[in-house]
Amino acid sequence: MNRVVVTGMGALTPIGNNLETFWKNLKDGVSGAGPITKFDTEKFKTKFACELKDFDLKEHFHVKELRQYDPFSLYALVAVDEAVKNGKVNFDELNKDRIGVIWGSGNGGIQTFQDQMKEYCAGDGTPRFTPFFIPRILVDIASGIISIKYGLRGVNFCPVSACATSNTAIIEAFNYLKWGKADMIITGGSEAAINEAAIGGFSSAKALSTRNDDPQSASRPFDVNRDGFVMGEGAGALILETYEHAVNRGATIYGEIIGGGMAADAYHLTGTHPEGDGAVLGMNEALREGGITADQVDYINMHATSTPLGDNSELISAKRVFGENSKVTISATKSMTGHLLGAAGAVEAIACVMALHEGMVPPTINTKEIEPEYAGMFDFPLNKAVPKDMTYAMSNTFGFGGHIASVLMKKA
């Protein structure tokens, strides 16, 4: 089996439009939340989200590309472009038949779908859909577009597991590389779902925070007063390749993927299992594959969306896996980025790689009173990053439908 390493990263997030800014703001505890500017929220219960800042697609793409692609695909291209540059990848010097793309999204072209249906319903009933309507909305299309841009002919597909999607994509990429079916794979996820349909839908499901008077502190994972998640948007991209391939091309190795665990709660359409059964299975499988024990894990980037039931079930699962006296360090970077849905896992995997690479744990912000049962059980850095010598980190993601995906990483 091949070792699999991370050699490039790209981030387009509500707290930074590139890797450097994202990581700096993550360490500094900067909130990406604010009033929604993309549509009129007057009649909506939730009026805020974590939008991208100082970012205009028109400055990055030609009119033709803006017509052809939904924002979620364009976000993907921006993040991948940075990852390719960050990894100093020259595809013309490599075997493109052995380079693939496994890219995820939870909602795909939901913006396009909404806009086109609004136009149709406002018209005279005559269908005037753009010829790009179908390819724009397809969840797999970003994966295809990335491969077309760089001429990559290896494995190419899009896993979808709701908010566990990009961790699922990372695990799939890890497996293909481990098995020797590719030399390099671009993986990650993107999401562009700050619109009426997504905000309205999640609000109706009572999943979103309604702390409209103080949006910047609304995402407060583990806090006894949390009231729901804050929607985010953006993309995270990682270049994964076999260790041998990376060494042969003289790549910088930022970290290593050593295990992945996928499971199901098999419990509820949208809610996590109250005892965290699926999460326990996923984390234990990642540990088993990584060949380490729970007490060796130094840091966990929790899924922790800031929903009352979800955070509790994840803390219960952590207690079951890591023990009541564990001193593993836990943080939830969604407190700053918001919840990027299908892109969350990729952005949080990048946070884990950087944490290991620099020996610095990003904090959880906004949290004032941790659930009493767990306050003394784990190490929770609040509001400011803390230095820590680390070897292993884990990233958890859970999705509607009961999907579980945990990725285990090792310091380079």
C-alpha positions as CSV (number, residue, x, y, z in Angstrom):
1,M,0.0,0.0,0.0
2,N,1.2,3.5,-0.9
3,R,1.6,6.3,1.7
4,V,-0.5,9.3,0.8
5,V,0.7,12.9,1.4
6,V,-0.6,16.4,1.1
7,T,1.5,18.6,-1.1
8,G,-0.8,21.6,-2.0
9,M,-3.7,23.4,-0.5
10,G,-6.1,26.2,-1.6
11,A,-8.7,28.0,0.5
12,L,-11.6,30.3,-0.5
13,T,-13.5,31.0,2.7
14,P,-15.5,33.7,4.6
15,I,-12.4,34.5,6.7
16,G,-9.9,34.6,3.8
17,N,-9.8,34.2,0.1
18,N,-6.5,32.4,0.1
19,L,-4.6,29.9,2.3
20,E,-2.4,32.4,4.0
21,T,-5.2,34.8,5.0
22,F,-7.5,32.0,6.0
23,W,-5.0,30.4,8.3
24,K,-4.0,33.7,9.9
25,N,-7.6,34.7,10.6
26,L,-8.3,31.2,11.9
27,K,-5.5,31.5,14.5
28,D,-6.6,35.1,15.3
29,G,-10.2,34.0,16.0
30,V,-11.8,36.2,13.4
31,S,-15.6,35.7,12.8
32,G,-16.8,35.6,9.2
33,A,-20.4,36.2,10.0
34,G,-22.4,39.3,9.1
35,P,-25.7,40.4,7.5
36,I,-26.6,38.7,4.2
37,T,-26.0,40.9,1.2
38,K,-26.9,38.5,-1.5
39,F,-30.7,38.9,-1.2
40,D,-33.4,40.8,0.7
41,T,-33.8,39.0,4.1
42,E,-36.7,41.1,5.4
43,K,-39.1,38.2,5.6
44,F,-36.6,35.6,6.7
45,K,-36.1,34.5,10.3
46,T,-32.3,34.3,9.8
47,K,-30.8,37.4,8.2
48,F,-27.0,36.6,8.4
49,A,-24.4,34.2,7.1
50,C,-20.7,33.8,6.6
51,E,-20.3,35.2,3.1
52,L,-17.1,35.6,1.1
53,K,-15.5,39.0,1.6
54,D,-14.1,41.4,-1.0
55,F,-14.5,38.7,-3.6
56,D,-16.0,39.2,-7.1
57,L,-16.3,36.4,-9.6
58,K,-16.1,38.9,-12.4
59,E,-12.5,39.7,-11.4
60,H,-11.5,36.1,-11.8
61,F,-13.4,34.8,-14.8
62,H,-14.4,35.8,-18.3
63,V,-18.1,36.5,-19.2
64,K,-18.2,33.2,-21.1
65,E,-17.2,31.2,-17.9
66,L,-19.7,33.1,-15.8
67,R,-22.4,32.1,-18.2
68,Q,-21.3,28.4,-18.3
69,Y,-20.7,27.7,-14.7
70,D,-22.5,28.0,-11.4
71,P,-20.7,29.8,-8.6
72,F,-20.0,26.6,-6.7
73,S,-17.9,25.4,-9.7
74,L,-16.2,28.8,-10.0
75,Y,-15.3,28.7,-6.3
76,A,-13.8,25.3,-6.9
77,L,-11.6,26.6,-9.7
78,V,-10.3,29.4,-7.6
79,A,-9.3,27.1,-4.7
80,V,-7.8,24.5,-7.0
81,D,-5.8,27.1,-8.8
82,E,-4.2,28.2,-5.5
83,A,-3.6,24.5,-4.5
84,V,-1.8,23.8,-7.8
85,K,0.4,26.9,-7.3
86,N,0.9,26.2,-3.6
87,G,2.0,22.6,-4.6
88,K,4.2,23.8,-7.4
89,V,2.6,21.3,-9.7
90,N,3.5,21.4,-13.4
91,F,1.1,19.0,-15.0
92,D,2.9,19.1,-18.4
93,E,5.8,17.3,-16.7
94,L,3.6,14.6,-15.2
95,N,1.6,11.7,-16.5
96,K,-1.9,13.1,-16.8
97,D,-3.4,9.7,-17.2
98,R,-2.4,9.0,-13.6
99,I,-3.8,12.2,-12.1
100,G,-7.4,12.4,-11.1
101,V,-10.1,14.6,-9.6
102,I,-12.5,13.6,-6.8
103,W,-14.5,16.8,-5.9
104,G,-17.6,17.1,-3.8
105,S,-20.5,19.5,-3.2
106,G,-23.6,19.0,-1.1
107,N,-26.0,21.2,-3.1
108,G,-24.2,21.7,-6.5
109,G,-25.8,24.4,-8.6
110,I,-28.6,25.4,-6.3
111,Q,-28.1,29.1,-7.2
112,T,-28.7,28.3,-10.9
113,F,-31.7,26.1,-10.1
114,Q,-33.3,28.8,-8.0
115,D,-32.6,31.7,-10.5
116,Q,-33.9,29.8,-13.5
117,M,-37.1,28.6,-11.8
118,K,-37.8,32.1,-10.6
119,E,-37.4,33.4,-14.2
120,Y,-39.7,30.7,-15.5
121,C,-42.4,31.3,-12.8
122,A,-42.3,35.0,-13.4
123,G,-42.7,34.6,-17.1
124,D,-45.6,33.5,-19.4
125,G,-44.9,29.8,-18.9
126,T,-42.7,29.5,-21.9
127,P,-39.5,27.6,-20.9
128,R,-36.5,29.9,-21.6
129,F,-33.9,28.0,-19.8
130,T,-30.2,28.6,-20.6
131,P,-28.6,25.7,-22.5
132,F,-26.1,25.5,-19.6
133,F,-28.9,24.9,-17.1
134,I,-28.4,21.1,-16.7
135,P,-24.6,21.1,-16.6
136,R,-24.6,24.1,-14.3
137,I,-26.7,22.4,-11.6
138,L,-25.1,18.9,-11.8
139,V,-23.2,18.2,-8.5
140,D,-20.5,16.3,-10.3
141,I,-19.8,19.1,-12.9
142,A,-17.1,20.9,-10.8
143,S,-15.0,17.7,-10.8
144,G,-15.4,17.5,-14.6
145,I,-14.5,21.2,-15.1
146,I,-11.3,20.8,-13.0
147,S,-10.2,17.8,-15.1
148,I,-10.9,19.7,-18.4
149,K,-9.0,22.8,-17.3
150,Y,-5.8,20.8,-16.6
151,G,-6.3,17.9,-19.0
152,L,-6.3,15.3,-16.2
153,R,-7.5,11.9,-17.5
154,G,-7.3,9.8,-14.3
155,V,-10.2,8.9,-12.0
156,N,-12.9,11.5,-11.9
157,F,-16.1,11.6,-9.9
158,C,-18.1,13.3,-7.2
159,P,-19.2,11.7,-4.0
160,V,-22.2,13.2,-2.3
161,S,-22.9,12.7,1.4
162,A,-24.4,16.1,2.4
163,C,-22.2,17.9,4.9
164,A,-19.8,14.9,5.0
165,T,-19.1,15.2,1.3
166,S,-15.6,16.7,1.1
167,N,-14.3,14.4,3.8
168,T,-15.8,11.5,1.8
169,A,-14.0,12.9,-1.3
170,I,-10.7,13.0,0.6
171,I,-11.1,9.4,1.8
172,E,-11.9,8.3,-1.7
173,A,-8.8,10.0,-3.0
174,F,-6.8,8.5,-0.2
175,N,-8.0,5.1,-1.1
176,Y,-7.3,5.4,-4.9
177,L,-3.8,6.6,-4.2
178,K,-3.2,4.0,-1.5
179,W,-4.3,1.2,-3.9
180,G,-1.9,2.5,-6.6
181,K,-4.8,3.5,-9.0
182,A,-3.4,7.1,-9.4
183,D,-0.2,9.1,-8.7
184,M,-2.0,12.4,-7.7
185,I,-5.5,13.5,-7.1
186,I,-7.0,16.9,-6.7
187,T,-9.7,16.7,-4.0
188,G,-11.9,18.9,-1.8
189,G,-15.3,20.5,-2.0
190,S,-17.2,23.7,-2.8
191,E,-20.5,25.2,-1.9
192,A,-22.4,28.3,-3.0
193,A,-25.7,28.1,-1.0
194,I,-26.3,31.5,0.5
195,N,-29.6,32.2,-1.3
196,E,-33.3,32.2,-0.6
197,A,-33.8,28.5,-1.2
198,A,-31.0,27.2,1.1
199,I,-31.5,29.8,3.9
200,G,-35.2,29.3,3.7
201,G,-35.0,25.5,3.7
202,F,-32.5,25.2,6.5
203,S,-34.4,27.8,8.5
204,S,-37.6,25.9,8.1
205,A,-35.8,22.8,9.4
206,K,-34.9,24.9,12.5
207,A,-31.2,24.3,11.8
208,L,-30.0,27.9,11.6
209,S,-29.2,30.3,14.4
210,T,-31.6,33.3,14.6
211,R,-29.2,35.5,16.6
212,N,-29.8,38.4,14.2
213,D,-28.8,41.1,16.8
214,D,-25.2,39.6,17.1
215,P,-24.3,37.5,14.1
216,Q,-20.6,37.5,14.7
217,S,-21.1,35.5,17.9
218,A,-23.9,33.3,16.7
219,S,-21.9,30.3,15.9
220,R,-20.9,29.0,19.3
221,P,-20.2,25.3,19.3
222,F,-20.5,23.4,22.6
223,D,-22.0,26.4,24.3
224,V,-25.1,25.8,26.5
225,N,-26.8,28.7,24.7
226,R,-26.1,27.7,21.1
227,D,-29.2,27.9,18.8
228,G,-28.2,26.6,15.4
229,F,-25.5,26.9,12.7
230,V,-24.5,29.8,10.5
231,M,-24.4,29.2,6.7
232,G,-21.0,29.6,5.0
233,E,-19.8,29.5,1.4
234,G,-16.5,28.8,-0.4
235,A,-14.2,26.0,-1.3
236,G,-11.2,24.0,0.0
237,A,-8.8,22.1,-2.3
238,L,-6.0,19.7,-1.5
239,I,-3.4,18.1,-3.7
240,L,-2.9,14.5,-2.5
241,E,-0.3,12.2,-4.0
242,T,1.7,9.1,-3.2
243,Y,4.8,9.7,-1.1
244,E,7.0,8.3,-3.8
245,H,5.5,10.5,-6.5
246,A,5.9,13.6,-4.3
247,V,9.5,12.8,-3.5
248,N,10.4,12.2,-7.1
249,R,9.1,15.6,-8.2
250,G,10.7,17.3,-5.2
251,A,7.4,18.5,-3.7
252,T,7.0,20.0,-0.2
253,I,5.1,17.6,2.0
254,Y,2.7,19.4,4.4
255,G,1.2,16.4,6.0
256,E,0.1,12.8,5.5
257,I,-3.3,11.1,5.4
258,I,-3.1,7.8,7.3
259,G,-6.7,6.8,7.8
260,G,-10.3,7.3,6.9
261,G,-13.5,6.0,8.5
262,M,-17.0,6.1,6.9
263,A,-20.2,4.9,8.6
264,A,-23.9,5.6,9.0
265,D,-26.0,6.6,12.0
266,A,-28.9,4.7,10.4
267,Y,-31.2,6.7,12.7
268,H,-32.9,9.8,11.4
269,L,-33.3,11.8,8.2
270,T,-31.6,15.0,9.6
271,G,-30.6,14.3,13.2
272,T,-27.5,12.6,14.5
273,H,-27.8,9.5,16.7
274,P,-28.2,10.7,20.3
275,E,-25.4,8.4,21.5
276,G,-23.2,9.1,18.5
277,D,-23.2,5.5,17.2
278,G,-22.2,6.2,13.7
279,A,-19.6,8.8,14.7
280,V,-18.0,6.2,17.0
281,L,-17.8,3.7,14.2
282,G,-16.3,6.3,11.8
283,M,-13.6,7.5,14.2
284,N,-12.7,4.0,15.3
285,E,-12.3,2.9,11.7
286,A,-10.0,5.8,10.9
287,L,-7.9,4.9,14.0
288,R,-7.8,1.3,13.0
289,E,-6.7,2.1,9.4
290,G,-4.1,4.6,10.7
291,G,-2.7,2.0,13.0
292,I,-2.8,4.2,16.1
293,T,-4.8,4.2,19.3
294,A,-7.2,6.9,20.5
295,D,-4.8,8.2,23.2
296,Q,-2.3,9.1,20.4
297,V,-4.6,11.7,18.8
298,D,-3.5,15.2,19.7
299,Y,-6.2,17.3,18.1
300,I,-9.7,16.9,16.7
301,N,-11.4,19.4,14.5
302,M,-15.0,18.6,15.4
303,H,-18.0,18.8,13.1
304,A,-19.6,20.9,15.8
305,T,-22.0,23.0,13.8
306,S,-23.5,24.8,16.9
307,T,-26.8,22.9,16.9
308,P,-28.2,21.9,20.3
309,L,-28.5,18.2,19.5
310,G,-25.7,17.7,17.0
311,D,-22.9,19.1,19.2
312,N,-24.1,16.9,22.2
313,S,-24.1,13.7,20.2
314,E,-20.6,14.4,18.9
315,L,-19.3,15.1,22.4
316,I,-20.8,11.8,23.6
317,S,-19.2,10.0,20.7
318,A,-15.8,11.6,21.6
319,K,-16.2,10.5,25.2
320,R,-16.9,6.9,24.0
321,V,-13.9,6.8,21.7
322,F,-11.3,8.9,23.6
323,G,-12.4,8.3,27.2
324,E,-13.6,10.5,30.1
325,N,-10.1,11.5,31.1
326,S,-8.8,12.3,27.7
327,K,-6.8,15.4,27.2
328,V,-7.2,15.5,23.5
329,T,-7.5,19.1,22.3
330,I,-10.8,19.9,20.6
331,S,-11.9,22.9,18.6
332,A,-14.6,23.9,16.1
333,T,-13.5,26.2,13.4
334,K,-17.1,26.5,12.2
335,S,-17.3,29.1,14.9
336,M,-15.3,31.3,12.5
337,T,-16.1,30.1,9.0
338,G,-19.7,29.1,9.5
339,H,-20.9,25.8,8.1
340,L,-19.7,25.3,4.5
341,L,-21.9,22.2,4.1
342,G,-20.3,20.0,1.4
343,A,-17.1,22.1,1.5
344,A,-16.7,22.0,5.3
345,G,-14.6,18.9,5.5
346,A,-12.0,20.1,3.0
347,V,-11.6,23.5,4.7
348,E,-11.3,21.8,8.1
349,A,-8.8,19.2,6.8
350,I,-6.7,22.1,5.6
351,A,-7.0,23.6,9.1
352,C,-5.8,20.3,10.6
353,V,-2.8,20.0,8.2
354,M,-1.8,23.5,9.0
355,A,-2.2,22.9,12.7
356,L,0.1,19.9,12.6
357,H,2.5,21.7,10.2
358,E,2.9,24.8,12.5
359,G,2.2,23.2,15.9
360,M,-0.7,25.6,16.5
361,V,-4.3,24.7,17.4
362,P,-6.9,27.1,16.1
363,P,-9.5,28.1,18.7
364,T,-13.3,27.9,19.1
365,I,-14.6,31.4,19.4
366,N,-17.9,32.7,20.9
367,T,-18.3,29.8,23.3
368,K,-18.6,31.0,26.9
369,E,-20.1,28.2,28.8
370,I,-19.3,24.7,27.6
371,E,-21.8,21.9,28.3
372,P,-21.0,21.2,32.0
373,E,-20.7,17.5,31.6
374,Y,-17.8,17.9,29.1
375,A,-16.1,21.1,30.3
376,G,-13.3,19.3,32.2
377,M,-13.2,16.2,30.0
378,F,-11.3,17.6,27.0
379,D,-9.0,20.5,26.3
380,F,-11.0,23.3,24.7
381,P,-8.9,26.3,23.6
382,L,-11.3,29.2,23.4
383,N,-10.9,32.5,21.5
384,K,-7.1,32.3,20.8
385,A,-4.9,29.7,19.2
386,V,-2.6,27.7,21.5
387,P,0.8,26.2,20.6
388,K,1.0,22.4,20.9
389,D,3.5,19.8,19.7
390,M,1.3,17.4,17.7
391,T,1.7,14.3,15.6
392,Y,-1.9,13.2,14.8
393,A,-5.1,15.1,14.1
394,M,-8.6,14.0,13.2
395,S,-11.3,15.9,11.3
396,N,-15.0,14.8,11.7
397,T,-17.9,15.6,9.3
398,F,-21.5,14.4,9.5
399,G,-24.3,14.8,7.0
400,F,-28.1,14.6,6.6
401,G,-29.0,11.0,6.0
402,G,-26.7,9.9,8.8
403,H,-23.5,10.0,6.8
404,I,-20.2,9.9,8.8
405,A,-16.7,10.6,7.5
406,S,-13.6,11.0,9.7
407,V,-10.1,11.7,8.3
408,L,-7.0,11.0,10.3
409,M,-3.8,12.9,9.5
410,K,-0.2,12.8,10.6
411,K,2.4,15.5,10.8
412,A,4.9,15.4,7.9
